[in-house]
């Protein structure tokens, strides 16, 4: 498991109905403690260098945000969206 948090309050993004919002992964995140197994530490160090080792990955994403549903009263409508994406990394050699 690679934990990655993104706490960016008060960013604004204009969403357009029917158009996906895509953001490029600019990784390099992850963490470990000295008590973790060596294999896990080596894996996380590779990820921190933005090098995904060959294998199958499952990414769990969560978007927690609000929109102003009434401009006059500034009433907010809150959303929490969850999704899972699977991908495979193959050695290009």
Secondary structure in CASP SS format (residue, H / E / C, confidence):
PFRMAT SS
TARGET T0000
AUTHOR 0000-0000-0000
METHOD secondary structure of the structure
MODEL  1
X C 1.00
X C 1.00
X C 1.00
X C 1.00
X C 1.00
X C 1.00
X C 1.00
X C 1.00
X C 1.00
X C 1.00
X C 1.00
X C 1.00
X C 1.00
X C 1.00
X C 1.00
X C 1.00
X C 1.00
X C 1.00
X C 1.00
X C 1.00
X C 1.00
X C 1.00
X C 1.00
X C 1.00
X C 1.00
X C 1.00
X C 1.00
X C 1.00
X C 1.00
X C 1.00
X C 1.00
X C 1.00
X C 1.00
X C 1.00
X C 1.00
X C 1.00
X C 1.00
X H 1.00
X H 1.00
X H 1.00
X H 1.00
X H 1.00
X H 1.00
X H 1.00
X H 1.00
X H 1.00
X H 1.00
X H 1.00
X C 1.00
X C 1.00
X C 1.00
X C 1.00
X C 1.00
X C 1.00
X E 1.00
X E 1.00
X E 1.00
X E 1.00
X E 1.00
X E 1.00
X E 1.00
X E 1.00
X E 1.00
X E 1.00
X E 1.00
X E 1.00
X E 1.00
X E 1.00
X E 1.00
X E 1.00
X C 1.00
X C 1.00
X C 1.00
X C 1.00
X E 1.00
X E 1.00
X E 1.00
X E 1.00
X E 1.00
X E 1.00
X E 1.00
X E 1.00
X E 1.00
X E 1.00
X E 1.00
X E 1.00
X E 1.00
X E 1.00
X E 1.00
X C 1.00
X C 1.00
X C 1.00
X C 1.00
END
